[in-house]
Amino acid sequence: MEKNIGTIDRIIRVALALGLGIFGVTQISTGLWWIGLFGLVPLGTALISFCPVYLPFGIKTIKVQKLKT
């Protein structure tokens, strides 16, 4: 599993996960708490630096280091 998520992408994913999590916690009384569970997806992909949705499209937001010769 090759990493395909860069630093900025990871930061955005963590922020999105936190936003969804906070929304879910604050909406417990309205019954919309389950929306907070969707925050686990971007959090998980940010933690492992791999997004399976990017794979078929060949998208990589991580910088590729070139070897010095």
mmCIF file of the N, C-alpha and C atoms, coordinates in Angstrom:
data_MODEL
# 
_entry.id   MODEL 
# 
loop_
_atom_site.group_PDB 
_atom_site.id 
_atom_site.type_symbol 
_atom_site.label_atom_id 
_atom_site.label_alt_id 
_atom_site.label_comp_id 
_atom_site.label_asym_id 
_atom_site.label_entity_id 
_atom_site.label_seq_id 
_atom_site.pdbx_PDB_ins_code 
_atom_site.Cartn_x 
_atom_site.Cartn_y 
_atom_site.Cartn_z 
_atom_site.occupancy 
_atom_site.B_iso_or_equiv 
_atom_site.pdbx_formal_charge 
_atom_site.auth_seq_id 
_atom_site.auth_comp_id 
_atom_site.auth_asym_id 
_atom_site.auth_atom_id 
_atom_site.pdbx_PDB_model_num 
ATOM 1   N N  . MET A 1 1  ? 0.853   -1.165 0.000   1.00 0.00 ? 1  MET A N  1 
ATOM 2   C CA . MET A 1 1  ? 0.000   0.000  0.000   1.00 0.00 ? 1  MET A CA 1 
ATOM 3   C C  . MET A 1 1  ? 0.906   1.237  0.000   1.00 0.00 ? 1  MET A C  1 
ATOM 4   N N  . GLU A 1 2  ? 0.968   1.897  -1.130  1.00 0.00 ? 2  GLU A N  1 
ATOM 5   C CA . GLU A 1 2  ? 1.811   3.078  -1.291  1.00 0.00 ? 2  GLU A CA 1 
ATOM 6   C C  . GLU A 1 2  ? 1.063   4.325  -0.828  1.00 0.00 ? 2  GLU A C  1 
ATOM 7   N N  . LYS A 1 3  ? 1.729   5.176  -0.077  1.00 0.00 ? 3  LYS A N  1 
ATOM 8   C CA . LYS A 1 3  ? 1.098   6.396  0.415   1.00 0.00 ? 3  LYS A CA 1 
ATOM 9   C C  . LYS A 1 3  ? 0.747   7.305  -0.763  1.00 0.00 ? 3  LYS A C  1 
ATOM 10  N N  . ASN A 1 4  ? -0.459  7.902  -0.701  1.00 0.00 ? 4  ASN A N  1 
ATOM 11  C CA . ASN A 1 4  ? -0.861  8.805  -1.774  1.00 0.00 ? 4  ASN A CA 1 
ATOM 12  C C  . ASN A 1 4  ? -1.510  10.088 -1.247  1.00 0.00 ? 4  ASN A C  1 
ATOM 13  N N  . ILE A 1 5  ? -1.367  10.356 0.047   1.00 0.00 ? 5  ILE A N  1 
ATOM 14  C CA . ILE A 1 5  ? -1.941  11.553 0.651   1.00 0.00 ? 5  ILE A CA 1 
ATOM 15  C C  . ILE A 1 5  ? -0.817  12.411 1.223   1.00 0.00 ? 5  ILE A C  1 
ATOM 16  N N  . GLY A 1 6  ? -0.774  13.675 0.795   1.00 0.00 ? 6  GLY A N  1 
ATOM 17  C CA . GLY A 1 6  ? 0.241   14.606 1.262   1.00 0.00 ? 6  GLY A CA 1 
ATOM 18  C C  . GLY A 1 6  ? -0.162  15.299 2.553   1.00 0.00 ? 6  GLY A C  1 
ATOM 19  N N  . THR A 1 7  ? 0.715   16.176 3.019   1.00 0.00 ? 7  THR A N  1 
ATOM 20  C CA . THR A 1 7  ? 0.530   16.848 4.303   1.00 0.00 ? 7  THR A CA 1 
ATOM 21  C C  . THR A 1 7  ? -0.701  17.739 4.339   1.00 0.00 ? 7  THR A C  1 
ATOM 22  N N  . ILE A 1 8  ? -0.876  18.570 3.335   1.00 0.00 ? 8  ILE A N  1 
ATOM 23  C CA . ILE A 1 8  ? -2.030  19.480 3.319   1.00 0.00 ? 8  ILE A CA 1 
ATOM 24  C C  . ILE A 1 8  ? -3.329  18.684 3.237   1.00 0.00 ? 8  ILE A C  1 
ATOM 25  N N  . ASP A 1 9  ? -3.336  17.654 2.429   1.00 0.00 ? 9  ASP A N  1 
ATOM 26  C CA . ASP A 1 9  ? -4.505  16.782 2.304   1.00 0.00 ? 9  ASP A CA 1 
ATOM 27  C C  . ASP A 1 9  ? -4.830  16.136 3.655   1.00 0.00 ? 9  ASP A C  1 
ATOM 28  N N  . ARG A 1 10 ? -3.806  15.706 4.378   1.00 0.00 ? 10 ARG A N  1 
ATOM 29  C CA . ARG A 1 10 ? -4.014  15.090 5.693   1.00 0.00 ? 10 ARG A CA 1 
ATOM 30  C C  . ARG A 1 10 ? -4.601  16.092 6.683   1.00 0.00 ? 10 ARG A C  1 
ATOM 31  N N  . ILE A 1 11 ? -4.101  17.318 6.661   1.00 0.00 ? 11 ILE A N  1 
ATOM 32  C CA . ILE A 1 11 ? -4.610  18.354 7.567   1.00 0.00 ? 11 ILE A CA 1 
ATOM 33  C C  . ILE A 1 11 ? -6.081  18.630 7.283   1.00 0.00 ? 11 ILE A C  1 
ATOM 34  N N  . ILE A 1 12 ? -6.434  18.726 6.013   1.00 0.00 ? 12 ILE A N  1 
ATOM 35  C CA . ILE A 1 12 ? -7.828  18.966 5.636   1.00 0.00 ? 12 ILE A CA 1 
ATOM 36  C C  . ILE A 1 12 ? -8.712  17.812 6.095   1.00 0.00 ? 12 ILE A C  1 
ATOM 37  N N  . ARG A 1 13 ? -8.234  16.592 5.939   1.00 0.00 ? 13 ARG A N  1 
ATOM 38  C CA . ARG A 1 13 ? -9.009  15.420 6.344   1.00 0.00 ? 13 ARG A CA 1 
ATOM 39  C C  . ARG A 1 13 ? -9.223  15.369 7.865   1.00 0.00 ? 13 ARG A C  1 
ATOM 40  N N  . VAL A 1 14 ? -8.185  15.719 8.627   1.00 0.00 ? 14 VAL A N  1 
ATOM 41  C CA . VAL A 1 14 ? -8.322  15.732 10.087  1.00 0.00 ? 14 VAL A CA 1 
ATOM 42  C C  . VAL A 1 14 ? -9.300  16.820 10.507  1.00 0.00 ? 14 VAL A C  1 
ATOM 43  N N  . ALA A 1 15 ? -9.221  17.992 9.879   1.00 0.00 ? 15 ALA A N  1 
ATOM 44  C CA . ALA A 1 15 ? -10.147 19.083 10.199  1.00 0.00 ? 15 ALA A CA 1 
ATOM 45  C C  . ALA A 1 15 ? -11.584 18.679 9.878   1.00 0.00 ? 15 ALA A C  1 
ATOM 46  N N  . LEU A 1 16 ? -11.784 18.028 8.736   1.00 0.00 ? 16 LEU A N  1 
ATOM 47  C CA . LEU A 1 16 ? -13.112 17.547 8.366   1.00 0.00 ? 16 LEU A CA 1 
ATOM 48  C C  . LEU A 1 16 ? -13.620 16.515 9.360   1.00 0.00 ? 16 LEU A C  1 
ATOM 49  N N  . ALA A 1 17 ? -12.739 15.613 9.764   1.00 0.00 ? 17 ALA A N  1 
ATOM 50  C CA . ALA A 1 17 ? -13.125 14.587 10.743  1.00 0.00 ? 17 ALA A CA 1 
ATOM 51  C C  . ALA A 1 17 ? -13.516 15.219 12.073  1.00 0.00 ? 17 ALA A C  1 
ATOM 52  N N  . LEU A 1 18 ? -12.744 16.198 12.519  1.00 0.00 ? 18 LEU A N  1 
ATOM 53  C CA . LEU A 1 18 ? -13.075 16.880 13.770  1.00 0.00 ? 18 LEU A CA 1 
ATOM 54  C C  . LEU A 1 18 ? -14.405 17.619 13.662  1.00 0.00 ? 18 LEU A C  1 
ATOM 55  N N  . GLY A 1 19 ? -14.621 18.273 12.533  1.00 0.00 ? 19 GLY A N  1 
ATOM 56  C CA . GLY A 1 19 ? -15.885 18.987 12.321  1.00 0.00 ? 19 GLY A CA 1 
ATOM 57  C C  . GLY A 1 19 ? -17.084 18.052 12.350  1.00 0.00 ? 19 GLY A C  1 
ATOM 58  N N  . LEU A 1 20 ? -16.964 16.928 11.658  1.00 0.00 ? 20 LEU A N  1 
ATOM 59  C CA . LEU A 1 20 ? -18.059 15.955 11.657  1.00 0.00 ? 20 LEU A CA 1 
ATOM 60  C C  . LEU A 1 20 ? -18.265 15.350 13.038  1.00 0.00 ? 20 LEU A C  1 
ATOM 61  N N  . GLY A 1 21 ? -17.163 15.083 13.738  1.00 0.00 ? 21 GLY A N  1 
ATOM 62  C CA . GLY A 1 21 ? -17.266 14.524 15.080  1.00 0.00 ? 21 GLY A CA 1 
ATOM 63  C C  . GLY A 1 21 ? -17.939 15.484 16.048  1.00 0.00 ? 21 GLY A C  1 
ATOM 64  N N  . ILE A 1 22 ? -17.551 16.742 15.989  1.00 0.00 ? 22 ILE A N  1 
ATOM 65  C CA . ILE A 1 22 ? -18.170 17.750 16.858  1.00 0.00 ? 22 ILE A CA 1 
ATOM 66  C C  . ILE A 1 22 ? -19.649 17.911 16.521  1.00 0.00 ? 22 ILE A C  1 
ATOM 67  N N  . PHE A 1 23 ? -19.961 17.925 15.232  1.00 0.00 ? 23 PHE A N  1 
ATOM 68  C CA . PHE A 1 23 ? -21.362 18.023 14.832  1.00 0.00 ? 23 PHE A CA 1 
ATOM 69  C C  . PHE A 1 23 ? -22.156 16.848 15.391  1.00 0.00 ? 23 PHE A C  1 
ATOM 70  N N  . GLY A 1 24 ? -21.596 15.642 15.272  1.00 0.00 ? 24 GLY A N  1 
ATOM 71  C CA . GLY A 1 24 ? -22.294 14.456 15.773  1.00 0.00 ? 24 GLY A CA 1 
ATOM 72  C C  . GLY A 1 24 ? -22.538 14.507 17.268  1.00 0.00 ? 24 GLY A C  1 
ATOM 73  N N  . VAL A 1 25 ? -21.546 14.980 18.015  1.00 0.00 ? 25 VAL A N  1 
ATOM 74  C CA . VAL A 1 25 ? -21.691 15.064 19.473  1.00 0.00 ? 25 VAL A CA 1 
ATOM 75  C C  . VAL A 1 25 ? -22.737 16.102 19.859  1.00 0.00 ? 25 VAL A C  1 
ATOM 76  N N  . THR A 1 26 ? -22.764 17.217 19.143  1.00 0.00 ? 26 THR A N  1 
ATOM 77  C CA . THR A 1 26 ? -23.716 18.274 19.494  1.00 0.00 ? 26 THR A CA 1 
ATOM 78  C C  . THR A 1 26 ? -25.134 17.959 19.032  1.00 0.00 ? 26 THR A C  1 
ATOM 79  N N  . GLN A 1 27 ? -25.299 16.974 18.173  1.00 0.00 ? 27 GLN A N  1 
ATOM 80  C CA . GLN A 1 27 ? -26.622 16.651 17.644  1.00 0.00 ? 27 GLN A CA 1 
ATOM 81  C C  . GLN A 1 27 ? -27.195 15.356 18.220  1.00 0.00 ? 27 GLN A C  1 
ATOM 82  N N  . ILE A 1 28 ? -26.684 14.926 19.351  1.00 0.00 ? 28 ILE A N  1 
ATOM 83  C CA . ILE A 1 28 ? -27.175 13.690 19.964  1.00 0.00 ? 28 ILE A CA 1 
ATOM 84  C C  . ILE A 1 28 ? -28.669 13.783 20.266  1.00 0.00 ? 28 ILE A C  1 
ATOM 85  N N  . SER A 1 29 ? -29.102 14.927 20.763  1.00 0.00 ? 29 SER A N  1 
ATOM 86  C CA . SER A 1 29 ? -30.510 15.067 21.153  1.00 0.00 ? 29 SER A CA 1 
ATOM 87  C C  . SER A 1 29 ? -31.450 15.128 19.943  1.00 0.00 ? 29 SER A C  1 
ATOM 88  N N  . THR A 1 30 ? -30.940 15.492 18.763  1.00 0.00 ? 30 THR A N  1 
ATOM 89  C CA . THR A 1 30 ? -31.800 15.588 17.583  1.00 0.00 ? 30 THR A CA 1 
ATOM 90  C C  . THR A 1 30 ? -31.843 14.294 16.784  1.00 0.00 ? 30 THR A C  1 
ATOM 91  N N  . GLY A 1 31 ? -31.011 13.336 17.138  1.00 0.00 ? 31 GLY A N  1 
ATOM 92  C CA . GLY A 1 31 ? -30.995 12.063 16.425  1.00 0.00 ? 31 GLY A CA 1 
ATOM 93  C C  . GLY A 1 31 ? -30.057 12.050 15.232  1.00 0.00 ? 31 GLY A C  1 
ATOM 94  N N  . LEU A 1 32 ? -29.294 13.119 15.029  1.00 0.00 ? 32 LEU A N  1 
ATOM 95  C CA . LEU A 1 32 ? -28.359 13.168 13.906  1.00 0.00 ? 32 LEU A CA 1 
ATOM 96  C C  . LEU A 1 32 ? -26.929 12.833 14.337  1.00 0.00 ? 32 LEU A C  1 
ATOM 97  N N  . TRP A 1 33 ? -26.769 12.165 15.469  1.00 0.00 ? 33 TRP A N  1 
ATOM 98  C CA . TRP A 1 33 ? -25.457 11.813 15.997  1.00 0.00 ? 33 TRP A CA 1 
ATOM 99  C C  . TRP A 1 33 ? -24.668 10.938 15.041  1.00 0.00 ? 33 TRP A C  1 
ATOM 100 N N  . TRP A 1 34 ? -25.363 10.132 14.240  1.00 0.00 ? 34 TRP A N  1 
ATOM 101 C CA . TRP A 1 34 ? -24.717 9.176  13.353  1.00 0.00 ? 34 TRP A CA 1 
ATOM 102 C C  . TRP A 1 34 ? -23.893 9.858  12.265  1.00 0.00 ? 34 TRP A C  1 
ATOM 103 N N  . ILE A 1 35 ? -24.172 11.131 11.976  1.00 0.00 ? 35 ILE A N  1 
ATOM 104 C CA . ILE A 1 35 ? -23.385 11.859 10.977  1.00 0.00 ? 35 ILE A CA 1 
ATOM 105 C C  . ILE A 1 35 ? -21.938 11.990 11.461  1.00 0.00 ? 35 ILE A C  1 
ATOM 106 N N  . GLY A 1 36 ? -21.749 12.071 12.757  1.00 0.00 ? 36 GLY A N  1 
ATOM 107 C CA . GLY A 1 36 ? -20.404 12.141 13.318  1.00 0.00 ? 36 GLY A CA 1 
ATOM 108 C C  . GLY A 1 36 ? -19.569 10.910 13.022  1.00 0.00 ? 36 GLY A C  1 
ATOM 109 N N  . LEU A 1 37 ? -20.214 9.780  12.808  1.00 0.00 ? 37 LEU A N  1 
ATOM 110 C CA . LEU A 1 37 ? -19.483 8.549  12.481  1.00 0.00 ? 37 LEU A CA 1 
ATOM 111 C C  . LEU A 1 37 ? -18.784 8.639  11.129  1.00 0.00 ? 37 LEU A C  1 
ATOM 112 N N  . PHE A 1 38 ? -19.319 9.457  10.237  1.00 0.00 ? 38 PHE A N  1 
ATOM 113 C CA . PHE A 1 38 ? -18.676 9.639  8.929   1.00 0.00 ? 38 PHE A CA 1 
ATOM 114 C C  . PHE A 1 38 ? -17.300 10.285 9.069   1.00 0.00 ? 38 PHE A C  1 
ATOM 115 N N  . GLY A 1 39 ? -17.038 10.920 10.184  1.00 0.00 ? 39 GLY A N  1 
ATOM 116 C CA . GLY A 1 39 ? -15.729 11.510 10.438  1.00 0.00 ? 39 GLY A CA 1 
ATOM 117 C C  . GLY A 1 39 ? -14.630 10.485 10.606  1.00 0.00 ? 39 GLY A C  1 
ATOM 118 N N  . LEU A 1 40 ? -14.995 9.241  10.867  1.00 0.00 ? 40 LEU A N  1 
ATOM 119 C CA . LEU A 1 40 ? -13.992 8.191  11.018  1.00 0.00 ? 40 LEU A CA 1 
ATOM 120 C C  . LEU A 1 40 ? -13.289 7.872  9.700   1.00 0.00 ? 40 LEU A C  1 
ATOM 121 N N  . VAL A 1 41 ? -13.974 8.061  8.587   1.00 0.00 ? 41 VAL A N  1 
ATOM 122 C CA . VAL A 1 41 ? -13.377 7.750  7.281   1.00 0.00 ? 41 VAL A CA 1 
ATOM 123 C C  . VAL A 1 41 ? -12.221 8.695  6.958   1.00 0.00 ? 41 VAL A C  1 
ATOM 124 N N  . PRO A 1 42 ? -12.441 10.030 6.959   1.00 0.00 ? 42 PRO A N  1 
ATOM 125 C CA . PRO A 1 42 ? -11.292 10.897 6.664   1.00 0.00 ? 42 PRO A CA 1 
ATOM 126 C C  . PRO A 1 42 ? -10.203 10.825 7.731   1.00 0.00 ? 42 PRO A C  1 
ATOM 127 N N  . LEU A 1 43 ? -10.576 10.561 8.976   1.00 0.00 ? 43 LEU A N  1 
ATOM 128 C CA . LEU A 1 43 ? -9.571  10.431 10.026  1.00 0.00 ? 43 LEU A CA 1 
ATOM 129 C C  . LEU A 1 43 ? -8.698  9.202  9.775   1.00 0.00 ? 43 LEU A C  1 
ATOM 130 N N  . GLY A 1 44 ? -9.325  8.094  9.434   1.00 0.00 ? 44 GLY A N  1 
ATOM 131 C CA . GLY A 1 44 ? -8.572  6.869  9.162   1.00 0.00 ? 44 GLY A CA 1 
ATOM 132 C C  . GLY A 1 44 ? -7.644  6.998  7.961   1.00 0.00 ? 44 GLY A C  1 
ATOM 133 N N  . THR A 1 45 ? -8.142  7.600  6.888   1.00 0.00 ? 45 THR A N  1 
ATOM 134 C CA . THR A 1 45 ? -7.296  7.768  5.704   1.00 0.00 ? 45 THR A CA 1 
ATOM 135 C C  . THR A 1 45 ? -6.155  8.739  5.976   1.00 0.00 ? 45 THR A C  1 
ATOM 136 N N  . ALA A 1 46 ? -6.393  9.748  6.814   1.00 0.00 ? 46 ALA A N  1 
ATOM 137 C CA . ALA A 1 46 ? -5.326  10.684 7.161   1.00 0.00 ? 46 ALA A CA 1 
ATOM 138 C C  . ALA A 1 46 ? -4.257  9.999  8.003   1.00 0.00 ? 46 ALA A C  1 
ATOM 139 N N  . LEU A 1 47 ? -4.670  9.130  8.901   1.00 0.00 ? 47 LEU A N  1 
ATOM 140 C CA . LEU A 1 47 ? -3.711  8.450  9.774   1.00 0.00 ? 47 LEU A CA 1 
ATOM 141 C C  . LEU A 1 47 ? -2.802  7.481  9.016   1.00 0.00 ? 47 LEU A C  1 
ATOM 142 N N  . ILE A 1 48 ? -3.342  6.811  7.998   1.00 0.00 ? 48 ILE A N  1 
ATOM 143 C CA . ILE A 1 48 ? -2.520  5.848  7.251   1.00 0.00 ? 48 ILE A CA 1 
ATOM 144 C C  . ILE A 1 48 ? -1.951  6.441  5.961   1.00 0.00 ? 48 ILE A C  1 
ATOM 145 N N  . SER A 1 49 ? -2.304  7.690  5.632   1.00 0.00 ? 49 SER A N  1 
ATOM 146 C CA . SER A 1 49 ? -1.810  8.400  4.440   1.00 0.00 ? 49 SER A CA 1 
ATOM 147 C C  . SER A 1 49 ? -2.127  7.665  3.141   1.00 0.00 ? 49 SER A C  1 
ATOM 148 N N  . PHE A 1 50 ? -3.258  7.016  3.113   1.00 0.00 ? 50 PHE A N  1 
ATOM 149 C CA . PHE A 1 50 ? -3.663  6.282  1.916   1.00 0.00 ? 50 PHE A CA 1 
ATOM 150 C C  . PHE A 1 50 ? -5.161  6.431  1.710   1.00 0.00 ? 50 PHE A C  1 
ATOM 151 N N  . CYS A 1 51 ? -5.555  6.823  0.501   1.00 0.00 ? 51 CYS A N  1 
ATOM 152 C CA . CYS A 1 51 ? -6.961  6.932  0.153   1.00 0.00 ? 51 CYS A CA 1 
ATOM 153 C C  . CYS A 1 51 ? -7.257  5.955  -0.985  1.00 0.00 ? 51 CYS A C  1 
ATOM 154 N N  . PRO A 1 52 ? -8.082  4.947  -0.745  1.00 0.00 ? 52 PRO A N  1 
ATOM 155 C CA . PRO A 1 52 ? -8.373  3.974  -1.794  1.00 0.00 ? 52 PRO A CA 1 
ATOM 156 C C  . PRO A 1 52 ? -9.157  4.566  -2.965  1.00 0.00 ? 52 PRO A C  1 
ATOM 157 N N  . VAL A 1 53 ? -9.848  5.664  -2.760  1.00 0.00 ? 53 VAL A N  1 
ATOM 158 C CA . VAL A 1 53 ? -10.594 6.307  -3.852  1.00 0.00 ? 53 VAL A CA 1 
ATOM 159 C C  . VAL A 1 53 ? -9.630  6.949  -4.850  1.00 0.00 ? 53 VAL A C  1 
ATOM 160 N N  . TYR A 1 54 ? -8.491  7.425  -4.386  1.00 0.00 ? 54 TYR A N  1 
ATOM 161 C CA . TYR A 1 54 ? -7.490  8.035  -5.260  1.00 0.00 ? 54 TYR A CA 1 
ATOM 162 C C  . TYR A 1 54 ? -6.839  7.010  -6.191  1.00 0.00 ? 54 TYR A C  1 
ATOM 163 N N  . LEU A 1 55 ? -6.761  5.762  -5.758  1.00 0.00 ? 55 LEU A N  1 
ATOM 164 C CA . LEU A 1 55 ? -6.025  4.723  -6.465  1.00 0.00 ? 55 LEU A CA 1 
ATOM 165 C C  . LEU A 1 55 ? -6.458  4.518  -7.922  1.00 0.00 ? 55 LEU A C  1 
ATOM 166 N N  . PRO A 1 56 ? -7.746  4.297  -8.222  1.00 0.00 ? 56 PRO A N  1 
ATOM 167 C CA . PRO A 1 56 ? -8.105  4.058  -9.625  1.00 0.00 ? 56 PRO A CA 1 
ATOM 168 C C  . PRO A 1 56 ? -7.906  5.278  -10.530 1.00 0.00 ? 56 PRO A C  1 
ATOM 169 N N  . PHE A 1 57 ? -7.886  6.457  -9.943  1.00 0.00 ? 57 PHE A N  1 
ATOM 170 C CA . PHE A 1 57 ? -7.723  7.673  -10.731 1.00 0.00 ? 57 PHE A CA 1 
ATOM 171 C C  . PHE A 1 57 ? -6.259  8.112  -10.831 1.00 0.00 ? 57 PHE A C  1 
ATOM 172 N N  . GLY A 1 58 ? -5.378  7.440  -10.123 1.00 0.00 ? 58 GLY A N  1 
ATOM 173 C CA . GLY A 1 58 ? -3.963  7.763  -10.160 1.00 0.00 ? 58 GLY A CA 1 
ATOM 174 C C  . GLY A 1 58 ? -3.618  9.084  -9.483  1.00 0.00 ? 58 GLY A C  1 
ATOM 175 N N  . ILE A 1 59 ? -4.446  9.507  -8.538  1.00 0.00 ? 59 ILE A N  1 
ATOM 176 C CA . ILE A 1 59 ? -4.228  10.775 -7.852  1.00 0.00 ? 59 ILE A CA 1 
ATOM 177 C C  . ILE A 1 59 ? -3.255  10.566 -6.700  1.00 0.00 ? 59 ILE A C  1 
ATOM 178 N N  . LYS A 1 60 ? -2.285  11.460 -6.601  1.00 0.00 ? 60 LYS A N  1 
ATOM 179 C CA . LYS A 1 60 ? -1.350  11.458 -5.474  1.00 0.00 ? 60 LYS A CA 1 
ATOM 180 C C  . LYS A 1 60 ? -1.133  12.907 -5.070  1.00 0.00 ? 60 LYS A C  1 
ATOM 181 N N  . THR A 1 61 ? -1.378  13.217 -3.808  1.00 0.00 ? 61 THR A N  1 
ATOM 182 C CA . THR A 1 61 ? -1.141  14.564 -3.317  1.00 0.00 ? 61 THR A CA 1 
ATOM 183 C C  . THR A 1 61 ? 0.151   14.640 -2.519  1.00 0.00 ? 61 THR A C  1 
ATOM 184 N N  . ILE A 1 62 ? 0.860   13.536 -2.449  1.00 0.00 ? 62 ILE A N  1 
ATOM 185 C CA . ILE A 1 62 ? 2.135   13.492 -1.729  1.00 0.00 ? 62 ILE A CA 1 
ATOM 186 C C  . ILE A 1 62 ? 3.250   13.849 -2.712  1.00 0.00 ? 62 ILE A C  1 
ATOM 187 N N  . LYS A 1 63 ? 4.234   14.581 -2.215  1.00 0.00 ? 63 LYS A N  1 
ATOM 188 C CA . LYS A 1 63 ? 5.358   14.949 -3.066  1.00 0.00 ? 63 LYS A CA 1 
ATOM 189 C C  . LYS A 1 63 ? 6.269   13.753 -3.258  1.00 0.00 ? 63 LYS A C  1 
ATOM 190 N N  . VAL A 1 64 ? 6.725   13.583 -4.471  1.00 0.00 ? 64 VAL A N  1 
ATOM 191 C CA . VAL A 1 64 ? 7.635   12.496 -4.797  1.00 0.00 ? 64 VAL A CA 1 
ATOM 192 C C  . VAL A 1 64 ? 9.051   13.016 -4.689  1.00 0.00 ? 64 VAL A C  1 
ATOM 193 N N  . GLN A 1 65 ? 9.868   12.334 -3.916  1.00 0.00 ? 65 GLN A N  1 
ATOM 194 C CA . GLN A 1 65 ? 11.271  12.733 -3.767  1.00 0.00 ? 65 GLN A CA 1 
ATOM 195 C C  . GLN A 1 65 ? 12.099  12.129 -4.887  1.00 0.00 ? 65 GLN A C  1 
ATOM 196 N N  . LYS A 1 66 ? 12.878  12.978 -5.530  1.00 0.00 ? 66 LYS A N  1 
ATOM 197 C CA . LYS A 1 66 ? 13.733  12.506 -6.604  1.00 0.00 ? 66 LYS A CA 1 
ATOM 198 C C  . LYS A 1 66 ? 15.080  12.085 -6.029  1.00 0.00 ? 66 LYS A C  1 
ATOM 199 N N  . LEU A 1 67 ? 15.629  11.026 -6.572  1.00 0.00 ? 67 LEU A N  1 
ATOM 200 C CA . LEU A 1 67 ? 16.917  10.542 -6.132  1.00 0.00 ? 67 LEU A CA 1 
ATOM 201 C C  . LEU A 1 67 ? 18.020  11.413 -6.735  1.00 0.00 ? 67 LEU A C  1 
ATOM 202 N N  . LYS A 1 68 ? 19.003  11.767 -5.913  1.00 0.00 ? 68 LYS A N  1 
ATOM 203 C CA . LYS A 1 68 ? 20.145  12.551 -6.391  1.00 0.00 ? 68 LYS A CA 1 
ATOM 204 C C  . LYS A 1 68 ? 21.201  11.577 -6.908  1.00 0.00 ? 68 LYS A C  1 
ATOM 205 N N  . THR A 1 69 ? 21.714  11.877 -8.089  1.00 0.00 ? 69 THR A N  1 
ATOM 206 C CA . THR A 1 69 ? 22.738  10.987 -8.645  1.00 0.00 ? 69 THR A CA 1 
ATOM 207 C C  . THR A 1 69 ? 24.075  11.673 -8.707  1.00 0.00 ? 69 THR A C  1 
# 
